[in-house]
Amino acid sequence: MEEPEDMVKTGVKRQLTTIWVCLFVVMTGYGLTLAVLPYFIERMALGAGATGRQVAGHIGFLTGIYALMQFIFAPFWGRWSDRFGRKPLLLTGLGGFCMGTIFFGIGTSLTMLYAGRIVAGIMAAAVLPVASSYISDVTTEAERGRAMAWLGSASGLGVLFGPALGAWLAGWAISFPIRFQYFRMDSFSIPFFTAGLLAIVAMGIVQVWMKDVKSFEHSTPTLEQKSALRNLLNIAQFRKILYFSFIGQFGMSLFEGTFALHANRIMEFSPNEMSMVFVVCGTVMAVAQPILTARLIDHGRETLSIFSGLLTMGISLFLLMYLRQLAIILIFTGVFSLGMALLIPTLAAMTSKVTANGTGEALGIQNAANSIGQFFGPMTGGILFSFSIHFPYILTAFLLGGSALLAISQKTLRRVINT
């Protein structure tokens, strides 16, 4: 006997709410570390005798290696979630993220920091592609764009609350560091412990509220669909999506990984002032994605959304090099975040429509493209920053502007949703 339509819709809303809450909690945990991560690494590296140039390199690599692990493992998590179901993979990823983040927070050497960051990146690689795949499973094609935008809104709100909370927690005074063998806890450790605790909360939410599904339960794939899945990377439109995913995340992560150094060098920004920057980023993304980007997707204006997002990011990043007043910096940080808000859900929604089956694998690959951009962004920024504090922003601004022109010139991109 089929369930009444209103009951089905209520069930779908409940599942979407569960995913939204889960992702918000996870991204709050991730955002907790953003405002204090460069300062934590800088203190550790200087304590190990690193030079100023080496410190910038370590900050870039430790920020980027998290994303590199996501690049390597996201396709596997996506494929496994197609086979074994979304829920167990999501729980596994959350548990591993918790352990890696806590280990990072109690590390006493750069080696331990790298180990903790690698573990957290490997396990966190399951969260976003599995959550995106789950949304694709429980929504219709017409609903998917708005659902993906709300998923982006959850991420934005997490990044809104996380850095402010992280800066506040890092300010807690611990009169003396607590040491045990090779581990150490001080005020800088508290945000990382809190991030691990939030991951445990998210695990409880998933376990209690989330109903598991497998993507292949919905229909039997045809030979044509199987062939498309096996040759996903041979689809020209999909390759374009991957490129735009990479370049967008490259620009955002370069900004996230180097702006604290840039602002500290030029204006002596503290973690509290950096938290204000990330609060603005999160606010703009949380508001713009469900309101503006979702409408563009619903009206088939994906090309406009991608072009506007890349161009807005490039212009604002270029201008951020020369700004010195906090209020003006916050305004153009918001403009930069608006560009990302236009880009992220649009590319995710388009990816979910590239193939009728194996959506988890497609979104896993797209998330891998995001992650490799997130790896090369801070790594490249850290290296270039050690030679010139302006060169990372000049290079990236031109890359984003050129990619915007490429997006608007690619007429085939508009036909992706009909592939």
Secondary structure, DSSP 8 states (H G I E B T S, - for coil): ----HHHHHHHHHHHHHHHHHHHHHHHHHHHHHHTTHHHHHHHHHHHTT--HHHHHHHHHHHHHHHHHHHHHHHHHHHHHHHHH-HHHHHHHHHHHHHHHHHHHHT--SHHHHHHHHHHHHHHHTTHHHHHHHHHHHHS-HHHHHHHHHHHHHHHHHHHHHHHHHHHHHHTS--SS-EEETTEEE-GGGHHHHHHHHHHHHHHHHHHHH-----GGGS----HHHHHHHHTGGG-HHHHHHHHHHHHHHHHHHHHHHHHHHHHHHHH---HHHHHHHHHHHHHHHHHHIIIIIHHHHHTT-HHHHHHHHHHHHHHHHHHHTT---HHHHHHHHHHHHHHHHHHHHHHHHHHTTT-SS-HHHHHHHHHHHHHHHHHHHHHHHHHHHTT-SSHHHHHHHHHHHHHHHHHHH-GGGGGGGG-
